Amino acid sequence: MSNKIAELKNNPTLKQLGENINGIMIGLFAFQCSMFITILLFKKSFFFIHLGIALLIILGFSFLKDFADEKKKSFALKIMKTSLVIGALSIFDHFIVSGLNHIEDPKLYSSMTKVIYLVDFAIIISSIAIFRNEEFQNKMIAFTETSIWNALAGEEKEEIKQGDAVLGKNIDTQNPVILPLKDRYLHMLVLGPTGSGKTSQTIIPMIHRDMQNPELGVTVIEPKGDLAEKIFAMARYYNREVQYFNPILPDCPYFNPLFGDESDVIENMATTFKMLNPDSPQFFLDMNENLIRNALKVLKRLYGDDATLIDLSTLLHNTGGGGKKMVQDFSKLPSESDSMAKENNDIALWFLNDYFTGATGDKGATKTYEHCSGVRSQVAKLVSNKYLRRVLNPPKGRGSDVDFDKSLAEGTIITIATAQGKLRDLGKYLGYFIILQLQSAVFRRPGNENTRRGNMLYIDEFQTYSNPGFADMLTQGRSYRVASHLATQNRALIGMGSGKDGKDFIELVSTNARNTIIYPGGNAQDADYYSKQFGEIIEKTMQKGYSQEKFSVLGGLGRRPVNESFREAEETKARYSPTDIIYREFGQITYCLIKNNSIQAPGVSKIEYIPKELNDLLDRMVAEYNEEQDKKYHKEFGGSQKPTEEKKVELVKEKLNEEAVVTDIQLEKPKNNYSSNDVVLDPLSEIEDDTFVDAEDVGAKVKSTTVISENEYQRGGNSFQSNINDVEDELI
């Protein structure tokens, strides 16, 4: 029986009728109206015709709506509801008119006619009230979304289990689009231009379901803060243990990139600094990596988990001779083995006899210090930015508040905003530190695939953090029970941070993130790519033909009969053309999912937001939290929400310093392959808790108009006062 229903449902004639549902409904409705008018004008009624036409309209809508698009379905629903009213009026009037035929008194006849009009008016008013009733509207929506074909075929709706992701409802079947939990570990790629709804329509609803499952942990990483703060509020609403990391907030927890196992820290830091300049010549990459590895061995063996980026900066810049002192202390450390003792001795000699000679200008100095100026500049940016200096350098003995090992083991929530709007490129650096430390925590998880607690990783604006090292998360993440959900604007952006390997990384992500969601409005290249990926279908259509004999023996040259013929035609076409993918209605997505490790046929679904009441509540919670953070921030100005004049002057200096290269900083002379307009930053004599020069990498050209000396702060005049006013307005 179900097979016959399925065959009938796929009948091309039925599909054509469904596409013309509005024409059919209008025709039936017009006939119904004519019969109703006949009752009112001629007092003639045919009960079975009224009943039959009303049933035809209801059945026509029920069977054809599954083949119509949303606009046609909505219009047909309005016709059906109006038809219900006309049908009720016709049936009621039929019985009154039947009684009128037996009334001979003209006055009584006239009175009963008026009663008909009054009752009809009352029925119309009552119908309007019923249609506006919320419960009735919900029932009509449920009726519209229920497929009568599935009901006849005995198809049961797929059960939604805990941990499953729900991606709206399929526009053809009106059934929920479900991604089973075990298939979520095959990862997901969400593509869509800015404003298409990736965050509000897919990411937040998915996290909302995950938040209600205490067995799942959630990790969110994004550059702006609006998603992170909403997830923080959502976790509080559901009483989940949560950490909210946003470096510009006073309550931001500490995150120490140098915390953890020595080998993990060294690999993560070396990879991070290499990613900051992926297209740099290999010689400089190797020199910088060697410096980072040696420096971190010194710091980790000297200070353990108390080592910080400030210590790294002191060592690399030899600030006030502090670097040499660290190396000298390091050389005196007792060693666990002879091999480590030899390695420590080699590292100490390298710093003292090679690296530091270039810093102090010793006779016979090597160029190692000069060749490593790029990594020193990057470290200086990190430790001198007032926000990152605070959150990346915890007090001695504090460790790191953000503990991915603990979060993965206990299933807690970590929501991270890297504040790229405020930190610019430093936000990307911070993202690299976080991503790589998370990866290390994932790959050292104890247990096996069956015993590890699941964790849902969401990365919004993935292009900001994408790097070739993330490939391992996609290829091995399933075994470690971490499901990655990556959202970005288009495929090309994925390879931005991968240098010459960018194209390979794009294909790797596209292949290994096996669940795909595409929002309308994307570019033609992606639409064409996925149109081919989604495959082809064979479409059957009924074609009508006409033929006429040129000469008839009986009719001669006179009128000749026209013959009609029908034939079924098959056409192979793309399941979804690039145009179909790009030009969908807002709120619809094209998806291709994996179920039970098997790829499913792509489809289109209409998304569903989180409940409006919950969304409004979360927005209020976020507003209250931000207000609380603002008050804490303003307490830094002596308890007043307005800064003192001295503090405003200090802030203006900081603001100017972000956009200029201060001439008091000693610059190295251009050397080697740098042009005469290029400069290399030397270490600062002392790093203050201030925002450092927002300089570019080694070799960045500095325009003379951006050079500002300390004395010029005093000669700023009206411009300086204007900056004070700007800062005051911004703070208040």
C-alpha positions in Angstrom: 0.0 0.0 0.0 2.7 2.4 1.0 4.6 1.8 -2.3 1.5 2.6 -4.3 1.0 5.8 -2.4 4.6 6.7 -3.0 4.2 6.0 -6.8 1.0 8.1 -6.9 2.8 10.9 -5.0 5.5 11.0 -7.6 3.0 11.0 -10.5 4.0 14.0 -12.8 0.3 14.8 -13.5 -0.4 15.2 -9.8 2.6 17.4 -9.5 1.4 19.6 -12.3 -2.0 19.9 -10.6 -0.2 20.9 -7.4 1.7 23.6 -9.2 -1.7 24.9 -10.4 -3.4 24.6 -7.0 -4.5 28.3 -7.0 -6.3 28.0 -10.3 -8.1 24.8 -9.2 -9.1 26.4 -5.9 -10.3 29.6 -7.5 -12.5 27.6 -10.0 -14.1 25.5 -7.3 -14.6 28.6 -5.1 -16.2 30.6 -7.9 -18.7 27.8 -8.5 -19.5 27.6 -4.7 -20.1 31.4 -4.6 -22.5 31.1 -7.6 -24.5 28.5 -5.8 -24.6 30.6 -2.7 -25.9 33.6 -4.6 -28.5 31.4 -6.2 -29.9 30.7 -2.7 -30.0 34.4 -1.8 -31.6 35.6 -5.0 -33.8 32.8 -6.2 -34.4 31.0 -3.0 -33.4 27.7 -4.7 -31.0 25.3 -2.9 -29.3 22.0 -3.8 -27.9 20.6 -0.5 -25.7 17.9 -2.0 -24.1 20.3 -4.4 -23.2 22.7 -1.5 -21.8 19.9 0.6 -20.0 18.3 -2.3 -18.3 21.5 -3.5 -17.1 22.3 0.1 -15.6 18.8 0.4 -13.9 19.1 -3.0 -12.2 22.3 -1.9 -11.0 20.8 1.4 -9.8 17.6 -0.3 -8.2 19.5 -3.2 -6.2 21.6 -0.8 -5.2 18.6 1.4 -3.9 16.5 -1.5 -2.3 19.2 -3.6 -0.7 21.5 -1.0 2.4 19.2 -0.7 3.3 20.0 -4.4 2.9 23.8 -4.1 5.4 26.4 -3.0 4.8 28.5 0.1 3.2 31.5 -1.6 0.7 29.3 -3.5 0.0 27.2 -0.4 -0.7 30.4 1.6 -3.1 31.8 -1.0 -4.9 28.4 -1.3 -5.3 28.2 2.5 -7.0 31.6 2.5 -9.4 30.4 -0.2 -10.2 27.2 1.7 -10.9 29.1 4.9 -13.3 31.4 3.1 -14.8 28.4 1.4 -15.6 27.0 4.9 -17.5 30.1 5.7 -19.5 30.1 2.4 -20.2 26.3 2.9 -21.5 26.9 6.4 -23.7 29.8 5.1 -25.0 27.7 2.2 -26.0 24.7 4.3 -27.7 26.8 7.0 -29.6 28.9 4.3 -30.6 25.6 2.6 -32.7 24.6 5.5 -34.3 28.0 6.0 -35.1 28.3 2.2 -36.6 24.8 2.3 -39.0 26.1 5.1 -39.8 29.3 3.2 -41.3 27.3 0.3 -44.1 26.2 2.7 -44.9 29.7 4.0 -47.8 31.5 2.3 -48.1 34.6 4.5 -46.1 37.4 2.7 -45.2 39.2 6.0 -43.9 36.0 7.6 -42.0 35.2 4.4 -40.4 38.6 4.4 -39.5 38.4 8.1 -37.9 35.0 7.6 -35.9 36.3 4.7 -34.5 39.1 6.9 -33.7 36.4 9.5 -31.5 34.7 6.9 -29.5 37.8 6.3 -29.1 38.5 10.0 -28.0 34.9 10.7 -25.6 35.0 7.8 -24.1 38.2 9.1 -23.7 36.6 12.6 -22.0 33.6 11.1 -19.5 35.8 9.2 -18.7 37.8 12.3 -18.3 34.5 14.3 -16.0 33.0 11.6 -13.7 36.1 11.7 -13.4 35.8 15.4 -12.6 32.0 15.1 -10.0 32.6 12.4 -8.3 35.2 14.7 -8.2 32.8 17.6 -4.6 31.7 18.3 -5.5 28.1 19.0 -7.4 27.8 15.7 -4.5 29.4 13.9 -2.1 26.9 15.4 -4.3 24.0 14.3 -4.5 25.4 10.8 -0.7 25.7 10.7 -0.4 22.1 11.9 -2.9 21.0 9.3 -1.0 22.8 6.5 2.3 21.3 7.6 1.0 17.7 7.9 1.4 15.7 4.7 -1.7 13.6 4.0 0.4 11.5 1.6 2.8 10.5 4.4 -0.2 9.7 6.7 -1.8 7.5 4.0 1.5 5.7 3.4 1.9 5.0 7.1 5.1 7.0 7.4 5.9 7.9 11.0 7.8 11.1 11.9 11.3 10.5 12.9 11.8 10.7 16.6 14.0 13.6 17.9 16.4 12.2 20.4 18.5 14.1 23.0 21.6 15.4 21.3 20.1 15.5 17.8 20.2 18.7 15.9 17.0 20.0 14.3 17.4 22.2 11.3 13.9 23.4 10.7 11.2 21.6 8.6 11.6 20.2 5.1 9.5 22.4 2.8 8.2 19.3 0.9 7.3 16.9 3.7 6.9 19.4 6.5 8.8 16.9 8.7 11.6 18.1 11.0 15.1 17.9 9.5 17.0 15.9 12.0 20.8 15.4 12.2 21.4 12.5 14.6 24.0 13.0 17.4 26.4 10.4 16.2 26.5 12.0 12.7 27.2 15.4 14.1 30.7 14.3 14.9 31.3 14.3 11.1 31.3 18.1 11.5 29.2 20.8 9.8 30.0 23.7 7.4 27.5 26.6 7.3 27.9 29.0 4.4 26.1 32.2 3.9 26.8 35.9 3.3 26.6 38.5 6.1 23.0 39.0 7.3 21.7 35.8 5.8 20.9 34.4 9.3 23.7 31.8 9.9 24.0 32.7 13.6 20.3 33.4 14.5 18.8 30.6 12.4 21.2 27.8 12.7 23.9 28.2 15.3 21.8 29.6 18.2 18.9 27.1 17.8 21.4 24.2 17.7 23.2 25.5 20.8 19.9 26.0 22.5 19.1 22.2 22.1 22.7 21.3 23.2 22.3 23.5 26.3 19.4 21.4 27.5 21.5 18.2 27.3 23.7 18.0 30.4 25.8 15.3 28.8 27.1 17.6 26.2 29.7 20.3 26.6 29.7 23.4 24.4 32.6 25.6 23.2 31.9 28.8 21.3 34.6 30.9 19.6 33.7 34.0 17.6 35.3 37.4 16.9 32.6 40.0 17.8 31.0 39.2 21.1 27.2 39.2 20.4 27.0 35.5 20.0 29.3 34.7 22.9 27.4 36.9 25.3 24.1 35.5 24.3 25.3 31.9 24.9 26.7 33.0 28.2 23.3 34.3 29.2 21.7 31.1 27.8 24.0 28.9 29.9 23.0 30.9 33.0 19.3 30.5 32.2 19.7 26.7 32.0 22.0 26.7 35.1 25.0 25.3 33.2 28.5 25.9 34.5 29.9 28.5 32.1 33.0 30.6 31.5 32.7 33.8 29.3 36.1 34.9 27.9 36.1 38.5 26.5 39.4 40.3 27.0 37.9 43.8 27.0 35.6 43.0 30.0 36.8 43.4 33.6 35.6 40.0 34.7 37.4 38.2 31.9 39.1 35.0 33.2 42.8 34.5 32.8 44.1 32.5 29.8 47.8 31.7 29.8 49.1 30.4 26.4 52.2 29.1 28.3 50.2 27.0 30.7 50.4 23.3 30.3 52.8 20.6 29.2 56.1 21.9 27.9 56.0 20.1 24.6 52.4 21.1 23.9 53.1 24.7 24.7 56.2 24.8 22.5 54.4 23.3 19.5 51.3 25.5 19.9 53.4 28.7 20.2 55.7 27.8 17.3 52.7 27.0 15.1 51.0 30.3 16.2 53.9 32.5 15.3 54.4 30.7 12.0 50.7 31.3 11.1 51.0 35.0 11.7 53.2 35.3 8.6 52.6 32.2 6.5 54.1 33.7 3.4 57.3 34.9 5.0 60.5 33.5 3.5 61.4 30.1 4.9 64.7 31.4 6.3 63.0 33.9 8.6 60.3 31.4 9.6 63.0 28.9 10.7 65.0 31.5 12.6 61.9 32.7 14.5 60.8 29.2 15.2 64.2 28.3 16.6 64.1 31.3 18.9 60.6 30.5 20.2 61.5 26.9 20.9 64.7 27.8 22.8 63.0 30.6 24.7 60.1 28.5 25.8 62.3 25.7 27.0 64.1 28.3 29.2 60.9 29.7 30.6 59.0 26.4 31.1 62.0 24.8 32.9 62.7 27.9 34.9 59.1 28.9 35.9 56.9 26.0 35.0 53.2 26.9 34.6 54.0 30.4 36.1 55.7 31.4 32.8 53.9 34.2 31.0 54.1 36.2 27.8 55.7 39.0 29.8 58.5 36.7 30.7 58.8 35.7 27.0 59.0 39.4 26.0 61.7 40.1 28.7 63.8 37.2 27.5 63.5 38.0 23.8 64.1 41.8 24.2 66.6 41.3 27.1 64.8 44.2 28.8 67.1 45.8 31.3 69.4 42.8 31.1 66.6 40.6 32.3 66.9 38.2 29.4 70.5 37.4 30.2 69.8 36.9 33.8 67.0 34.4 33.0 69.4 32.5 30.8 72.1 32.5 33.5 69.6 31.2 36.1 68.5 28.6 33.6 72.0 27.4 33.1 72.3 26.7 36.8 69.2 24.5 37.0 69.6 20.9 38.0 68.8 18.5 35.2 66.8 15.3 35.2 69.2 13.6 32.8 72.5 14.0 31.1 70.8 14.6 27.8 68.7 17.4 29.3 71.8 18.9 30.9 73.5 19.0 27.6 70.5 20.5 25.9 70.2 23.2 28.6 73.9 24.0 28.2 73.5 24.3 24.4 70.5 26.6 24.7 72.2 28.9 27.3 75.4 29.1 25.1 73.2 29.9 22.0 71.5 32.8 23.8 74.7 34.2 25.4 77.2 33.7 22.6 74.9 34.1 19.6 71.4 35.7 20.1 72.2 38.4 22.7 75.4 39.6 20.9 73.3 41.3 18.3 71.2 43.0 21.0 74.1 44.6 22.8 76.2 45.4 19.8 79.1 43.2 20.8 82.2 43.0 18.7 81.8 40.1 16.3 78.0 40.0 16.9 75.9 37.6 14.8 72.8 38.6 12.9 70.6 36.2 14.7 69.0 38.9 16.8 68.4 41.0 13.7 66.8 38.1 11.8 64.4 37.4 14.6 63.0 41.0 14.8 59.7 39.9 13.4 58.8 37.6 16.3 60.0 40.2 18.8 57.6 42.7 17.3 54.7 40.3 17.5 55.4 39.5 21.1 55.7 43.2 22.0 52.3 43.8 20.5 50.7 41.1 22.6 52.2 42.1 26.0 51.8 45.8 25.6 48.2 45.9 24.6 46.4 46.8 27.8 43.6 44.2 27.4 45.8 41.2 26.4 48.5 42.1 28.9 46.0 41.7 31.7 44.2 38.5 30.6 47.1 36.6 29.1 49.5 37.1 32.0 47.9 35.8 35.3 49.5 36.4 38.6 52.2 33.9 39.7 50.6 30.7 41.1 47.2 31.5 39.4 47.7 29.1 36.4 45.1 29.5 33.7 41.4 30.0 34.5 40.4 28.8 31.0 41.0 25.1 31.3 39.9 23.2 28.2 40.9 19.8 29.7 38.5 20.3 32.6 35.7 21.6 30.3 36.0 18.6 27.9 36.0 16.2 30.8 33.1 17.7 32.8 30.9 18.9 29.9 30.9 22.6 30.9 30.3 25.6 28.6 33.1 27.9 27.4 32.1 30.9 25.3 34.8 33.0 23.8 34.9 36.4 22.0 38.3 37.5 20.7 37.1 41.1 20.4 38.5 41.6 16.9 36.8 45.0 16.6 38.8 46.3 19.5 42.0 44.3 19.2 42.2 44.2 15.4 44.9 41.7 14.3 45.7 40.9 17.9 42.2 39.4 18.1 43.3 36.9 15.4 46.5 36.1 17.3 44.4 35.5 20.4 42.2 33.2 18.4 45.1 31.2 17.2 46.4 30.7 20.8 42.9 29.5 21.9 42.3 27.2 18.9 45.6 25.5 19.2 45.4 25.1 23.0 41.9 23.6 22.5 43.2 21.2 19.9 46.0 20.1 22.2 43.4 19.4 25.0 41.2 17.5 22.5 44.0 15.2 21.3 45.2 14.3 24.9 41.7 13.4 26.1 41.8 10.1 28.1 39.5 7.2 27.3 38.1 6.1 24.0 35.3 7.1 21.6 32.7 5.3 23.8 33.8 6.8 27.1 34.6 10.4 26.2 31.9 13.0 26.9 30.7 14.8 23.8 31.6 18.4 23.1 30.0 20.7 20.5 32.5 23.2 19.1 31.0 26.2 17.3 33.3 28.7 15.4 31.6 31.7 13.9 33.5 33.6 11.2 35.7 30.6 10.8 37.9 32.4 8.3 39.3 34.5 11.2 40.8 31.5 12.8 41.3 29.0 10.0 44.7 27.4 9.8 46.1 24.2 8.3 46.6 22.8 11.8 42.8 22.7 12.2 42.7 19.9 9.6 43.5 17.4 12.4 40.4 18.5 14.3 38.3 17.6 11.3 40.0 14.3 10.4 40.4 13.0 14.0 37.7 15.0 16.0 35.1 12.2 15.7 37.3 9.8 17.7 37.8 12.4 20.4 34.0 13.2 20.5 34.3 16.8 19.4 31.9 18.0 16.7 33.0 21.1 14.8 30.4 23.5 13.5 32.1 26.0 11.2 30.3 29.1 9.9 31.7 31.5 7.3 30.7 33.6 4.3 32.1 31.4 1.5 34.6 28.7 0.7 37.3 31.0 -0.6 37.6 32.7 2.8 38.5 29.4 4.5 42.0 29.4 3.0 42.9 33.0 3.9 45.2 32.1 6.7 46.9 29.2 5.1 49.2 30.9 2.7 50.2 28.9 -0.4 48.4 25.9 1.0 45.0 27.7 1.1 43.4 25.9 -1.8 44.2 22.5 -0.3 42.9 23.5 3.0 39.6 24.7 1.4 39.1 21.3 -0.2 40.0 19.5 3.1 37.4 21.4 5.1 34.8 21.0 2.4 35.4 17.2 2.2 35.7 16.5 6.0 32.9 18.8 7.2 30.4 16.4 5.7 27.2 18.0 6.8 26.6 21.2 4.8 24.1 24.0 5.1 24.0 26.8 2.5 22.1 30.0 3.0 20.7 32.0 0.0 22.5 35.0 -1.4 26.0 33.4 -1.7 28.4 33.8 -4.6 28.1 32.0 -7.9 31.3 29.9 -7.5 30.0 28.2 -4.3 26.5 27.8 -5.8 28.0 26.1 -8.9 30.3 23.9 -6.8 27.4 22.7 -4.6 25.0 22.3 -7.5 27.4 19.8 -8.9 28.0 18.2 -5.5 24.3 17.7 -5.0 24.0 15.6 -8.1 21.3 15.2 -10.7 17.8 13.8 -10.9 15.6 12.4 -13.6 12.4 14.5 -13.9 9.4 13.0 -15.6 6.9 15.3 -17.4 3.7 14.7 -19.4 3.9 16.3 -22.8 0.8 17.0 -24.9 1.0 17.0 -28.7 -1.4 18.0 -31.5 -1.5 16.6 -35.0 -3.7 17.3 -38.0 -4.0 15.4 -41.3 -3.0 17.4 -44.3 -5.6 15.7 -46.4 -8.7 13.7 -45.6 -10.2 11.3 -48.1 -13.6 11.8 -46.7 -13.3 15.5 -45.9 -11.2 16.6 -48.8 -9.6 19.9 -48.3 -12.2 21.0 -45.8 -12.1 21.0 -42.1 -9.8 18.3 -40.8 -9.9 16.8 -37.3 -7.2 17.7 -34.7 -5.7 14.7 -32.8 -4.3 15.0 -29.2 -1.5 12.8 -28.0 0.3 12.5 -24.6 3.7 11.0 -23.8 5.8 10.8 -20.7 9.2 12.5 -21.1 12.3 12.1 -19.0 14.9 14.8 -18.4 18.2 14.7 -16.5 18.8 17.9 -14.6 20.6 19.3 -11.6 18.8 18.5 -8.3 19.3 22.1 -7.4 20.7 24.6 -9.9 23.0 27.5 -8.9 20.0 29.8 -9.3 17.9 27.6 -6.9 20.6 27.7 -4.3 21.3 31.5 -4.5 17.7 32.8 -4.9 15.8 31.2 -2.1 13.5 33.0 0.3 14.9 34.4 3.5 14.6 31.7 6.2 15.1 28.8 3.8 18.3 26.8 3.7 19.7 24.1 1.3 21.2 21.2 3.2 23.0 18.0 2.7 23.3 15.7 5.8 24.7 12.4 6.8 22.6 9.8 8.6 23.9 6.5 9.9 27.2 7.3 8.0 25.3 7.5 4.7 24.9 10.7 2.7 21.3 11.7 2.3 19.6 13.4 -0.7 19.9 17.2 -0.3 16.8 19.1 0.6 15.4 22.5 1.5 14.1 23.4 4.9 12.5 26.3 6.6 14.3 27.3 9.7 12.9 27.8 13.2 14.2 30.4 15.6 14.4 30.0 19.4 11.2 31.1 21.2 10.8 34.8 21.1 10.2 35.0 24.8 13.5 33.3 25.5 15.3 35.5 23.0 14.0 38.7 24.6 14.9 37.4 28.1 18.4 36.6 27.0 18.8 40.1 25.5 17.7 41.6 28.8 20.2 39.4 30.7 23.0 40.4 28.4 22.1 44.1 28.8 22.2 43.8 32.6 25.5 42.0 32.5 27.1 44.6 30.2 25.8 47.4 32.4 27.4 45.6 35.4 30.7 45.3 33.5 30.6 49.0 32.6 30.3 50.0 36.2 33.3 47.8 37.1 35.3 49.3 34.3 34.5 52.9 35.5 35.6 52.1 39.0 39.1 52.2 37.7 38.7 56.0 37.5 38.4 56.4 41.3 34.8 55.3 41.6 33.4 58.0 39.3 32.0 57.2 35.9 33.9 60.2 34.5 37.7 60.0 34.3 39.9 62.7 35.9 41.7 65.2 33.6 45.0 63.4 34.3 43.5 60.1 33.3 42.0 61.6 30.1 45.4 62.9 29.1 46.8 59.5 29.6 44.1 57.9 27.6 44.6 60.3 24.7 48.3 59.5 24.7 47.4 55.9 24.5 44.9 56.5 21.7 47.5 58.4 19.7 50.1 55.8 20.4 47.9 53.1 18.8 48.0 54.9 15.5 51.5 56.2 15.4 55.1 55.1 15.7 56.7 57.0 18.5 60.1 58.4 17.5 61.6 57.8 20.9 61.5 54.0 20.1 65.0 53.1 18.9 64.9 51.7 15.4 67.5 49.4 13.8 69.2 50.5 10.6 67.8 49.0 7.4 69.9 45.9 6.6 70.1 43.1 4.2 67.2 42.9 1.8 65.1 45.6 3.4 64.6 48.8 1.5 65.7 52.2 2.8 62.1 53.0 3.7 61.7 49.8 5.8 62.3 49.7 9.5 62.8 46.9 12.1 61.6 47.5 15.6 64.1 47.1 18.4 62.9 46.1 21.8 61.3 48.7 24.1 63.5 49.7 27.0 60.5 49.0 29.3 57.0 47.7 28.5 54.3 49.8 30.2 50.7 48.7 30.8 49.7 50.7 27.7 48.6 50.0 24.2 51.6 49.4 22.1 52.3 50.8 18.6 50.0 49.2 16.1 52.9 48.6 13.7 52.9 46.2 10.9 55.2 43.2 10.7 58.9 43.5 9.9 59.5 45.6 6.9 56.3 47.6 7.2 56.6 51.1 5.7 56.0 53.9 8.1 54.8 57.2 6.7 56.4 60.3 8.0 53.0 61.8 8.8 52.3 59.1 11.4 55.5 59.8 13.4 54.7 61.6 16.7 57.2 62.3 19.4 56.5 62.7 23.1 57.1 66.5 22.8 54.3 66.7 20.2 51.8 65.6 22.9 52.5 68.8 24.6 52.1 70.9 21.4 48.8 69.3 20.4 46.7 72.4 21.2 43.1 72.2 20.1 43.6 68.9 18.5 44.7 67.4 21.8 41.8 68.9 23.7 39.5 67.6 20.9 40.8 64.1 21.5 40.2 64.5 25.3 36.6 65.4 24.5 36.3 62.4 22.2 37.6 60.0 24.9 35.3 61.5 27.5 32.3 61.1 25.2 33.3 57.5 24.3 33.7 56.6 27.9 30.5 58.1 29.1 
